[in-house]
Amino acid sequence: MRYVPWRLAVFFAALQPVVLWGYQAWILALGGDPGKVLVDRLGLAALSLLLITLAMTPLQRLTGWGGWLAVRRQLGLWCFAYASLHIAGYAIFLLGLDLQQLLVDFAKRPYIFVGALAFLGLFSLALTSNRFSVRRLGRRWKRLHRLIYPVLGLVLLHMLWGVRADLGEWLLYAVLGAGLLALRLPGLSGRWHFGASADAEKKMQ
């Protein structure tokens, strides 16, 4: 396996936030509503990791270094892990595992439904992120994994409806997401493809 130190560094960097927040919750350092704080932080971490995952291909094309693509799958799985913890925290801390209240939230809070759709998209991507799925699905694998683009839109919409108060923070994430998507437009991506070829890109998946 190539880039082992780099892969390990990314692994521990992605693990650090949830360990820190778990410790802060243990010592009661998350304020008066630690459950909500954890849910919000986990959601933002999932969005941040989604954006970082999308940044790997542009960075590889810009620099020609294969290490970016070597950790792309790992980062995507970390994104799914934080999204799963986000949903688990919502179910435990905010709903108290009350299924009836979940149905009420779906009806009264559209952003919950949008978030659920985004999670289903992430689940599909995580489930098919292995080499077996790549071989089994063939060309369909690439089409399936383009779901990451609408998933990003759903996550940003979920955040916009959920945050409301801090539009400045939301705009920062939205601009970063729009920029990463714009770099994938055919007219732009072809102009700055200084790195390895598309075949090399596939080998790193």
N, C-alpha and C positions, 0 to 999 in steps of 0.2 A: 504493500500500500504506500502510495506516494504522499508527501507532505504530512507525515505523521505528527511532528511537533506543531505544525500549523493547525491541523485538525483538533489536536488536544487543547490548544490555546483557545480556539473558538468554542469548543465544548465547555470548558470551565468558565469562559466569559459569559456564555449564555446561561449557565447554571447559577451564576453568582446572584443575580437579582432575586430569584425565588428563595434562595437560601437566606439572603439578607432580610427579606420581608417576612419570612417565617420566623426568624429570630426576633425581629422587631415586634411581631404579634405576640410571641412568647413572653417578652418582657413588658408587654402592654405599652409599647411606644408608638402606636399608630393612631392615637387620638381617641375621641369619644365614640367613633363608629368604625372600629378596625375592619369589620367585615366589608363595608362599602369601600374603604380605602384599598383593601386588597383586591377587590373585584375591579376597581378602576385601574389600579396599577397593572394588574395582569392583562387587562384588555389593551392598555397602551403598549405594554411589552410585546403582545402579539402583533399589533399593528407595526411597531418599529421593526420587528423581525421580518415581517412581510416585506417592508420596504427594503431592508438590507438584503433579503433574498433576491429581490428584483434588481438590486444594484450589482449583483455579482457578474452577470453577463456583460453589461456596459464596462465594468472595470476590467474584465478579461480582454475585451476587444480593444480597450484603450491602452492597456499595458502589455498585453501578450503573455501575462503570467497565468499559468494554469491553476494556481492555487485558489484563485477566486471560485472557479467552477468546482474545485474539489470539495469545497465546503457548502456549496449551494443546497444540496439535498439535506445536509445536516441542519442548516439554518431553516429550511422549510419545515422540517420535522419539529424543530424547536418552536417555530411559530404555531404549529398545530398543538403542541404540548401546552403552550401558554394560553391559547384559545380554549383548550379543554379545561384548564384550571380556572379560567375566567368564567366559563359556564358553570363549572362545579361550585365555584364560590358564590355565584348568583343564586344557584339552586339551594345551597346550604344556608348562606348568611342572609340573603335578602328574601327568599321564599320560605325558608324553614322546611324545605322538601315538601311543600304543599302543592300538589299537582293542580288542584282547583284554582289556586292563586296564579299558577302559570297560565292557565287558560284565560283568566281575567286579564293578565298582562298582555297576552297576545291580542286580545280584543281592544284594550285601552291604549296600549303603547306600541305603535307600529314599528318602532326601532327595535323592539325585542324580536319581532318576526323577521325583520331584515337581518339582524344579527344571527338568527338561527339559520337563515338561508346561506349566509357567508360561512358559517361553521360547516354546513353540509358540503359546501364547495371545498373547504380545506380538508375535510374528512376524505373526500374523493381523491384529492391530490396526495394526501399522506398514504392512503391505502394502496395507491398505485406507484409509489415512489421507488419501489424495489426493482432490481434487474429483471426478475421474472416477469413483472408487468410490462417492462419496456419491450422484452422479447415477445411476449404474448400479444400485446396490442399493436405492435409494429407502428405504422404511421398514425394510427388512431391515438397512440400515447401522446404524441406531440399536440394533437388537436385537443385532447382532453386536458392537458396541462396548461392550455391557454385559458382555462377557467380562472387562473390566478388573476387575470386582468379584471373580469367582472367581480371577482371576490373582493379585490381592492376597492372597487367602487362601492360595493355593499358595506364593507367595513367602514369606509369614510362616511357614508350616509348614516350608518348606525351610530357613529361617534357624534356626528353633527346633531342628530335628534336627541341623543342622550346627554351631551355636554351642555348645549345651549348657551351657558354663561360665558365660556371662554372661546370665542370665535377665533381669536388670534392664534391660539394653539392649534385649533382645527385647520386653519388656513395654512399653517406651516406644514402639517402632514399632507394636506391636499396638494399644495404646490410641489412638494417633493415627489408625491405619487404621480402627478401629472407630468413632471419632468422626466421621471423614469419611463413612463409609458411613451412619451414623445420621442425618446431616444430609440425606441423600437420601430418608429415609422420608417418605411423603406427609403424615403428620400433623405433621412438623417443618418440612419444606421450605416448606409453604404459609404458615406463620406468620411467616417472616422473609424473604419474597421482596420485598425493597425495591428491587431493581435493575430492569434492563430485562426485557422480556417474554420468553417462551420463543421467539417468532419472532426476536427480536434475537439470542438465543443461537444459533439455527440459522445465521444469517447469518455468524457469526464462525467457524463450523466450517470 
